[in-house]
Amino acid sequence: MTATEPATGTDLLDAVADLGAALRQSLEASTSTTASAAQLREAAAGIRAATAPLAALPRPYDKLPAVDDMARAVRVFNPVVGVGSGVAVPLDLRPDPAGGGVVARAALGQRYEGPPTFLHGGISALLMDQVLGHAAIAANRWGMTVGLDVRYRRPVPLHVTVRLAGRVAAIDGRRTTVVGTIAADDAPDVALVEATAVFVSPSPEVAARYFAGVRTASGEQVSGRVGTG
Ligand SMILES: CCCCCCCCCCCCCC(=O)SCCNC(=O)CCNC(=O)[C@H](O)C(C)(C)COP(=O)(O)OP(=O)(O)OC[C@H]1O[C@@H](n2cnc3c(N)ncnc32)[C@H](O)[C@@H]1OP(=O)(O)O
């Protein structure tokens, strides 16, 4: 089991993952279709009708979903790794057998397009922030991003399996510097994107201030778990 793998195979988690997959299929279909205006309007009406019952049962944003597992850094609606998120890939990050850090493989679809047929640069930055953040967590160095430097060496092609990797490069007090790359899976040594991020673990006082109102689904405070002295 790894940091991004959901905790249990509960029925609710299965359903959350199923809806997430359906949303992602909808987004991909909507950005890669030649359907007519009438067909698009029919799809929009169907999606609105299908999701109206969900909007009628809102979860406050400071109450974590029941399917999250903060102890294992599993956030089910995270926009990069969350199996329940419509915008997530979702990346399946694993320990990197090639020597420390974390790695994931994915083929990115048209919903992430920037230049025609290539990945949007902002999406590359988003993915790297998450991958490098998980590399820090894997080294027991949870922190918030205070800096993210992204170098775009070559465009990242869509629909081609790429390898996203990150590893801790330096530790200094509450600061953790993490480096990583996006590369074609069949040419992992040729970086298309290089990134360096600095994460800082908030002090316990700052964590208490930021996360004071945040509760798990069972009502427990989370702030004590995210501060580092
Ligand atoms: C457990 C839960 C897990 C769930 C997560 C799952 C997903 C995970 C993946 C997530 C991926 C996505 C992640 C996201 O999206 S995180 C969201 C984006 N990031 C933020 O919003 C962070 C905003 N920044 C802050 O709130 C504060 O700066 C924090 C709280 C981080 C530190 O405020 P605090 O008051 O506590 O600390 P301090 O100010 O005394 O500083 C402490 C030390 O740090 C050094 N420093 C500060 N800034 C910089 C800098 N720019 N470069 C280099 N160094 C810097 C500073 O000099 C000092 O060093 P020193 O003087 O002691 O030597």
The ligand as a MOL file (V3000), in Angstrom:
LIG
                    3D

  0  0  0     0  0            999 V3000
M  V30 BEGIN CTAB
M  V30 COUNTS 63 65 0 0 0
M  V30 BEGIN ATOM
M  V30 1 C -0.5460 15.0560 6.6650 0
M  V30 2 C -1.4530 15.5760 5.6370 0
M  V30 3 C -1.1580 15.0980 4.2470 0
M  V30 4 C -2.1460 15.4380 3.1640 0
M  V30 5 C -1.4770 15.9900 1.8950 0
M  V30 6 C -1.6660 15.1330 0.6680 0
M  V30 7 C -1.2010 15.8750 -0.5650 0
M  V30 8 C 0.2690 16.2440 -0.5060 0
M  V30 9 C 0.8680 16.8620 -1.7600 0
M  V30 10 C 0.6890 18.3320 -1.7530 0
M  V30 11 C 1.2450 19.0130 -2.9410 0
M  V30 12 C 0.6920 20.4060 -3.0620 0
M  V30 13 C 1.0770 21.2640 -1.8770 0
M  V30 14 C 0.3540 22.5720 -1.8730 0
M  V30 15 O -0.3840 22.9270 -2.7470 0
M  V30 16 S 0.6230 23.6260 -0.5200 0
M  V30 17 C -0.3130 25.1030 -0.9750 0
M  V30 18 C 0.5680 26.2240 -1.5190 0
M  V30 19 N 1.4600 26.7020 -0.4890 0
M  V30 20 C 1.0890 27.5740 0.4410 0
M  V30 21 O -0.0100 28.0700 0.4650 0
M  V30 22 C 2.1540 27.9210 1.4800 0
M  V30 23 C 2.1000 29.3900 1.8880 0
M  V30 24 N 3.1750 29.6300 2.8890 0
M  V30 25 C 2.9290 29.5920 4.2070 0
M  V30 26 O 1.7880 29.4740 4.6260 0
M  V30 27 C 4.1040 29.6500 5.1380 0
M  V30 28 O 5.2420 30.1380 4.4350 0
M  V30 29 C 4.4760 28.2860 5.7730 0
M  V30 30 C 3.2980 27.7490 6.6090 0
M  V30 31 C 4.8420 27.2450 4.7150 0
M  V30 32 C 5.6710 28.4250 6.7040 0
M  V30 33 O 5.3060 29.3140 7.7020 0
M  V30 34 P 5.9020 29.1680 9.1710 0
M  V30 35 O 5.5090 30.4020 9.8660 0
M  V30 36 O 5.5540 27.8670 9.7930 0
M  V30 37 O 7.4620 29.1170 8.9030 0
M  V30 38 P 8.4910 30.3190 8.6660 0
M  V30 39 O 7.9250 31.4150 7.8470 0
M  V30 40 O 9.0550 30.6680 10.0150 0
M  V30 41 O 9.5750 29.5580 7.7830 0
M  V30 42 C 10.1920 28.3630 8.2390 0
M  V30 43 C 11.4800 28.1830 7.4800 0
M  V30 44 O 11.2100 28.0450 6.0970 0
M  V30 45 C 11.8970 29.0560 5.3700 0
M  V30 46 N 11.1340 29.5070 4.1980 0
M  V30 47 C 9.9160 30.0590 4.1840 0
M  V30 48 N 9.5540 30.3400 2.9050 0
M  V30 49 C 10.6000 29.9810 2.1210 0
M  V30 50 C 10.8310 30.0080 0.7280 0
M  V30 51 N 9.9400 30.5040 -0.1420 0
M  V30 52 N 11.9830 29.4950 0.2600 0
M  V30 53 C 12.9100 29.0020 1.0900 0
M  V30 54 N 12.7550 28.9580 2.4360 0
M  V30 55 C 11.6060 29.4340 2.9290 0
M  V30 56 C 12.0760 30.2180 6.3580 0
M  V30 57 O 13.1460 31.0370 5.9690 0
M  V30 58 C 12.3820 29.4250 7.6200 0
M  V30 59 O 13.7050 28.9460 7.5900 0
M  V30 60 P 14.6900 29.2650 8.7980 0
M  V30 61 O 14.7140 30.7630 8.9190 0
M  V30 62 O 14.0750 28.5900 10.0010 0
M  V30 63 O 15.9960 28.6540 8.3890 0
M  V30 END ATOM
M  V30 BEGIN BOND
M  V30 1 1 1 2
M  V30 2 1 2 3
M  V30 3 1 3 4
M  V30 4 1 4 5
M  V30 5 1 5 6
M  V30 6 1 6 7
M  V30 7 1 7 8
M  V30 8 1 8 9
M  V30 9 1 9 10
M  V30 10 1 10 11
M  V30 11 1 11 12
M  V30 12 1 12 13
M  V30 13 1 13 14
M  V30 14 2 14 15
M  V30 15 1 14 16
M  V30 16 1 16 17
M  V30 17 1 17 18
M  V30 18 1 18 19
M  V30 19 1 19 20
M  V30 20 2 20 21
M  V30 21 1 20 22
M  V30 22 1 22 23
M  V30 23 1 23 24
M  V30 24 1 24 25
M  V30 25 2 25 26
M  V30 26 1 25 27
M  V30 27 1 27 28
M  V30 28 1 27 29
M  V30 29 1 29 30
M  V30 30 1 29 31
M  V30 31 1 29 32
M  V30 32 1 32 33
M  V30 33 1 33 34
M  V30 34 2 34 35
M  V30 35 1 34 36
M  V30 36 1 34 37
M  V30 37 1 37 38
M  V30 38 2 38 39
M  V30 39 1 38 40
M  V30 40 1 38 41
M  V30 41 1 41 42
M  V30 42 1 42 43
M  V30 43 1 43 44
M  V30 44 1 43 58
M  V30 45 1 44 45
M  V30 46 1 45 46
M  V30 47 1 45 56
M  V30 48 1 46 47
M  V30 49 1 46 55
M  V30 50 2 47 48
M  V30 51 1 48 49
M  V30 52 1 49 50
M  V30 53 2 49 55
M  V30 54 1 50 51
M  V30 55 2 50 52
M  V30 56 1 52 53
M  V30 57 2 53 54
M  V30 58 1 54 55
M  V30 59 1 56 57
M  V30 60 1 56 58
M  V30 61 1 58 59
M  V30 62 1 59 60
M  V30 63 2 60 61
M  V30 64 1 60 62
M  V30 65 1 60 63
M  V30 END BOND
M  V30 END CTAB
M  END
